[in-house]
Structures are given as structure tokens and as C-alpha cells.
């Protein structure tokens, strides 16, 4: 409940309630009532658990968030702003900033505090003017509501993302216009981990003149997701020139680049239900999580797809490796997967095996450098949603065991099989080999308790801190496991430097649809 002791607040709250009471969106709170008591105004609304993105920034102590993590928030915010701007008449928030964006424990963002909202051509519903300086576009500074529009919210959104990506709020628009040349630096100059493409898209949205920004929040989202036309990572030399990958299923996709499957945003059931007799204690309770859109490899990475990493500079360029990973590689003098030359395991279309978590992360970074698109390991939540869909099924194909749907112990192969050999075992999204064949590394530390809280799985520091004994999640089961171990909810783990067995591989993920 919002409370105000300002006598004028009842009018502000009434306007906010009237505009928002009938709206329904995953990224908006529900509004229940507005009333006055003893001269004070009260607005009754849904309690949003979690913390604001301003709190997240405070905990970062000035350090930026990972680009993939921020883009996940951006996609959700773009969706809700597009929804608001498409209302009749359009609804403008006019005070978007990290403090007004709530992050729930399940990773959902909610846009709150509409005290400055504007509906259509009406005047703003508050005596406050201009929003918050670091995030407000120039057109809000004059206090004339008619000068603002959807592109004003776009500016504030971009300013908030700028802060998350750099660790510092952007210079205010009012300050920027006082100099001959705009002093606002592109975000990638503050944080070299930001891709040049994302940096450029943000800078356009932060244009002083509204007509120089993207035409809409939807256009801004599309620009973020479209990717650069060429690789933005010249500091890491590719092994050979590549044609820009336009989509995950493009005919121009190099043979060594795994095919990706789009996983839509939305809720899914994580963990095992009480009806699954094979479930283990740490798979309970089953609970609902909501994820932003992402992509995941259609199959595990094969030997032929891993080969360019081995034959290129994958094992010799420390830029691809975490600090601990590079130390391990040097100490072990590792220059290929452990089973690389064993004919039983190195078939071209077979999943690459014998790789540590450090090698898996380095491979993802190498792929990113070659394509100009950020690839990574999936988080534990992403892996499970891709394997089970949104209905809580036990195996990717359903709730009834079928030994003909995967390479498990029951299949009797006693070794890996070419990826995609079991099309009848596809998940609801068409992802293959999510049960059996090889265990797959995830980005997530072992030990997260249920109900699961999405945290910092994709944060660069989160990966860099992974020491030799920091057990890391493995999912999917392998060719030597029985049916209970290849369930979509089965949780396993291994040390990032020692778990290089002939039943461990990897699968790619990316932060959003390509």
C-alpha cells in the first residue's frame, strides 16, 4: 500500500488508480483500491516481493551488471512499456529509473510508481515535474506535459539500462546541452564488456532530441535483439572471416556453429511434483518461475563444432578463459578435450566429451568472439525449462517412460550416440538430447535451494569466481544412467576442473532470440 500525508496526494492516487486498475500484464502490479482517511491518501496495490534495481546497484558497489543479465531485464521492460503505450489513450510512466523497477525472487521485473503518469494528452497527474534528473529526457524538464510522448519513456529506460551496464548514472540531459559537444560517453567506454552494438543502440535512445531516438520502445527492443552486422570484438582475432549470422536458422550459419532454438518468455514449473515417485528431496517443492526469452542449442555441441576451438586459438588465448580456468589449463598443459583422440568418443556428429567446466566457458566465449553474438552456458533454470516446457512433465517427451526416446542405460548402447538420434524424445520446444547421451554443464553453482531464486548466473564476476572446488550444476543424465537420472528435474554437479569424463559435454545458450 502506498501512503501519503500530502493532502493533494488523494487526487494523484485516484488518477493513478483510474488509469491502471484494469490493466493486466506480467510486469505490472495489480491495483485494488484507493481511499482517503483523516486527510491522507492511500493506494492499495499488489505487494511485490524482492528488491528494486536500485538496491541491486547498491549491492554491486559501483560495479556494472553483466550485459546478458541487463538485456534480460530490458526485454521485459520493453514489453510492458509497449503494452502501456498501445493503450487508448497511451499511458506514459514518465519516471522510469532503477528505483521504480522491482526484481522479484523468480527473476521477473515489475514497473512500479506511476505517480508521474500521463494518459493521452492530459496533464501529468502530480505536482512533481521532470522526473529524476539522471533519467529524465530534456522534454520533461520544462514541466509541459504535452511535450512528452512514448519516446520520453524510451529515454528513461535507456538511461536506467546505462546505469545498470556501467555502474554509474548518465549525465543529466540538462547538463549535456550546456556544452558544445555532448559529453555523455558511450557505455562501452565505461565497461569494455559491453558490446559495441548494444552501446550504440543505447546511445541513440539517449539522444537529446526525441525525434532522433528509435521510433518506439518496440523498435528499440528489436534493435537490441537484431545484433551487429559485424563482430564487435576486434581485440580477439577470429580464426577466419565469417559471414554475419542473421538468425539461428540462417542458411549462412557456419557448420561449426550449433543450431539454436528460441525459448519464449513466460512461466514454467520447476522442480518435481509430489506425484513423481523418483523425485529427490532437493527437487522439491515444485514452483513456478518466469523467465525472459532466450535461445538454447538444439543439441549438445558436437566434436566437429568443437574442433575449430581446438585447432584455432581456443587453448592458447587467455582472453576466452576465466582466471581460475587459465591457471588450470596451464598447470595441466591441456590443449584438447581429454578423450579427443579416442575413436570411441570422437565421431564428428557425436557430442564432445571429456571437457571441464572451464573449457566449456572458454568455448562459449570463443564462439562469441567469432560471431559477435554473446553465447554462454545455460543457467539451471533455462536448461530445465527448455527440457520440460511449461507443463511440469517428467521427461522431455512426457510423463510416461519410453526407452526409445533417449540414449540411457535402458537403450543398451553403453556409449554416446550422434546428436539428434532420438527425434521422438524432443522437448516441447523441439530441443533434442535433453535426456541421456551426456550430462551438460550449466552456469549455475551447485546448492541453490528450492523455491529457486534467480540470481547472478550470467554475471561475469559470478563466473570468474568459480574456483577449482566450487561444484557446478550438471543436467540431463547420460548414456550410462537409468530412467530416474535422465528426468528433466534431476540435479547433479561436478567440480569445474576435475569432471572431464566421457559422459560430460555442453550445450550453448544465448540471452535472447537471435
CORFENSUL-V22051 format. One record per residue. N is the residue number from 1. SS is DSSP state (2 for helix, 1 for strand, 0 for the rest). Layout:
<<N/SS> <N/SS>>
This chain:
<<1/0> <2/1> <3/1> <4/1> <5/0> <6/0> <7/0> <8/0> <9/2> <10/2> <11/2> <12/2> <13/2> <14/2> <15/2> <16/2> <17/2> <18/2> <19/2> <20/2> <21/0> <22/0> <23/0> <24/0> <25/0> <26/0> <27/0> <28/1> <29/0> <30/0> <31/1> <32/1> <33/1> <34/1> <35/1> <36/1> <37/1> <38/0> <39/0> <40/1> <41/1> <42/1> <43/1> <44/1> <45/1> <46/0> <47/0> <48/0> <49/0> <50/0> <51/1> <52/1> <53/2> <54/2> <55/2> <56/2> <57/2> <58/2> <59/2> <60/2> <61/0> <62/0> <63/0> <64/0> <65/0> <66/0> <67/2> <68/2> <69/2> <70/2> <71/2> <72/2> <73/2> <74/2> <75/2> <76/2> <77/2> <78/2> <79/2> <80/2> <81/2> <82/2> <83/2> <84/2> <85/2> <86/0> <87/0> <88/0> <89/0> <90/0> <91/1> <92/1> <93/0> <94/0> <95/0> <96/0> <97/0> <98/2> <99/2> <100/2> <101/1> <102/1> <103/1> <104/0> <105/0> <106/0> <107/0> <108/0> <109/1> <110/1> <111/1> <112/0> <113/0> <114/0> <115/0> <116/0> <117/0> <118/1> <119/1> <120/0> <121/0> <122/0> <123/0> <124/0> <125/0> <126/0> <127/0> <128/0> <129/0> <130/0> <131/0> <132/0> <133/0> <134/0> <135/0> <136/0> <137/0> <138/2> <139/2> <140/2> <141/0> <142/0> <143/0> <144/0> <145/2> <146/2> <147/2> <148/0> <149/0> <150/2> <151/2> <152/2> <153/2> <154/2> <155/2> <156/2> <157/2> <158/2> <159/2> <160/2> <161/2> <162/2> <163/2> <164/2> <165/2> <166/2> <167/0> <168/0> <169/0> <170/0> <171/0> <172/0> <173/2> <174/2> <175/2> <176/2> <177/0> <178/0> <179/0> <180/0> <181/0> <182/0> <183/0> <184/0> <185/0> <186/0> <187/2> <188/2> <189/2> <190/2> <191/0> <192/0> <193/0> <194/0> <195/0> <196/2> <197/2> <198/2> <199/2> <200/2> <201/2> <202/2> <203/2> <204/2> <205/2> <206/0> <207/0> <208/0> <209/0> <210/2> <211/2> <212/2> <213/0> <214/0> <215/0> <216/0> <217/2> <218/2> <219/2> <220/2> <221/2> <222/2> <223/2> <224/2> <225/2> <226/2> <227/0> <228/0> <229/0> <230/0> <231/0> <232/0> <233/0> <234/0> <235/0> <236/0> <237/0> <238/0> <239/0> <240/0> <241/0> <242/0> <243/0> <244/0> <245/0> <246/0> <247/0> <248/0> <249/0> <250/0> <251/0> <252/0> <253/0> <254/0> <255/0> <256/0> <257/0> <258/0> <259/0> <260/1> <261/1> <262/1> <263/1> <264/0> <265/0> <266/1> <267/1> <268/1> <269/1> <270/1> <271/0> <272/0> <273/0> <274/0> <275/0> <276/0> <277/0> <278/0> <279/0> <280/0> <281/2> <282/2> <283/2> <284/0> <285/0> <286/0> <287/1> <288/1> <289/1> <290/1> <291/1> <292/0> <293/0> <294/1> <295/1> <296/1> <297/1> <298/0> <299/0> <300/0> <301/0> <302/1> <303/2> <304/2> <305/2> <306/2> <307/2> <308/2> <309/2> <310/2> <311/2> <312/0> <313/0> <314/0> <315/0> <316/0> <317/0> <318/2> <319/2> <320/2> <321/0> <322/0> <323/2> <324/2> <325/2> <326/2> <327/2> <328/2> <329/2> <330/2> <331/2> <332/2> <333/0> <334/0> <335/0> <336/0> <337/0> <338/0> <339/0> <340/0> <341/0> <342/0> <343/0> <344/0> <345/0> <346/0> <347/0> <348/0> <349/0> <350/1> <351/1> <352/0> <353/0> <354/0> <355/0> <356/0> <357/2> <358/2> <359/2> <360/2> <361/2> <362/2> <363/2> <364/2> <365/2> <366/2> <367/2> <368/2> <369/2> <370/2> <371/2> <372/0> <373/0> <374/0> <375/1> <376/1> <377/1> <378/0> <379/0> <380/2> <381/2> <382/2> <383/2> <384/2> <385/2> <386/2> <387/2> <388/2> <389/0> <390/0> <391/0> <392/0> <393/0> <394/0> <395/1> <396/0> <397/0> <398/1> <399/0> <400/0> <401/0> <402/0> <403/2> <404/2> <405/2> <406/0> <407/1> <408/0> <409/2> <410/2> <411/2> <412/0> <413/0> <414/0> <415/0> <416/0> <417/0> <418/1> <419/0> <420/0> <421/0> <422/0> <423/2> <424/2> <425/2> <426/0> <427/0> <428/0> <429/0> <430/0> <431/0> <432/0> <433/0> <434/0> <435/0> <436/1> <437/0> <438/0> <439/1> <440/1> <441/1> <442/1> <443/1> <444/1> <445/1> <446/0> <447/0> <448/0> <449/0> <450/0> <451/0> <452/0> <453/0> <454/0> <455/0> <456/0> <457/0> <458/0> <459/0> <460/2> <461/2> <462/2> <463/2> <464/2> <465/0> <466/0> <467/0> <468/0> <469/0> <470/0> <471/0> <472/1> <473/1> <474/1> <475/1> <476/0> <477/0> <478/0> <479/0> <480/0> <481/0> <482/0> <483/2> <484/2> <485/2> <486/0> <487/0> <488/0> <489/0> <490/0> <491/0> <492/1> <493/1> <494/1> <495/0> <496/0> <497/0> <498/0> <499/0> <500/0> <501/0> <502/0> <503/0> <504/1> <505/1> <506/0> <507/0> <508/1> <509/1> <510/1> <511/0> <512/0> <513/0> <514/0>>
